[in-house]
C-alpha cells in the first residue's frame, strides 16, 4: 500500500510539474513519427443463441442419433478475461488537429464461455486461447494544446489475425463432449475511444481507453460440436486501456 501511494504521489507530481512549464511536443510537428504501446484489455463475447439452444444434445456421428450426451442446458454465459498487448505506433500528421494512426500490436488474450447443464455436475467451460496480431487504423481528432496537455478522440477499424497453432485447437480424435469451440482466424472490428496527450521534456505519453466490437460473428460452426450447436452468433468485444510513448 505504501509503495502504491508513493507511486501515485510521484505520478501526480510529474503531472503538476508538467503543467508548470511547457515541454516537448516537437513530435506533433513532424509528418511522421513513431513510438510504442503497452495495453491491458478485457474481452468478452456477445452471445446470440438459437431458439432451441436448451434442447438435449445427441451425438450426430451415430445414425440414427443415439442416447443424449446431456439432458439440456440451463444457461450459457461469457466470462470477462484480462489480456495484454505490445505494439508499435506509426503516426501520420494530417493537420494540426488530425492524425492518422497505425498501431500493429501482438495481443495475448483468452476468451471464456461457461455452459451450465441441467444435469448435476461441474460447469462445462470453453477457454479459447488466442495470440492475435491486431492492425488498427484510426483517425485521431485532437483538441488545442494547453501547456502540456491535449485531449483527443479516436475511431477506426481493426483487422485481427489469430496466429495460434491450428494443432493446438484441433478437434481431431476428440469425443463430442471433449471438443473445443472454434473461432474464425481473421475478422474485422470497429473501435472508438478517448485519450489525452501528456508532454514531457523528451517524450509524449498518451493514456487511452477504447471500445471495440467485431462487425460479424467469429463463431466457426461445427456440425457435431455440442458447444457450437446451441449458438447462432458470437460477437467479440474488447475494452482496452493503452499507454502510448512517442
Secondary structure, 3 states (H helix, E strand, C coil): CHHHHHHHHHHHHHHHHHHHCCCCCHHHHCCEEEEEEEEEEEEEEEEEECCCCCCCEECCCCCCCCCEEECCEEEEEEECEEEEEEEEEEEEEEECCEEEEEEEEEEECCEEEEEEECCCCCCEEEEECCEEEEEEEEEEEECCCECCEEEEEEEEEEEEEECCCCCCCCCCCCCHHHCCCEECCEEEEEEEEEEEEEECCCCEEEEEEEEEEECCCCEECCCCCCCCCCEEEEEEEEEEEEEEEC
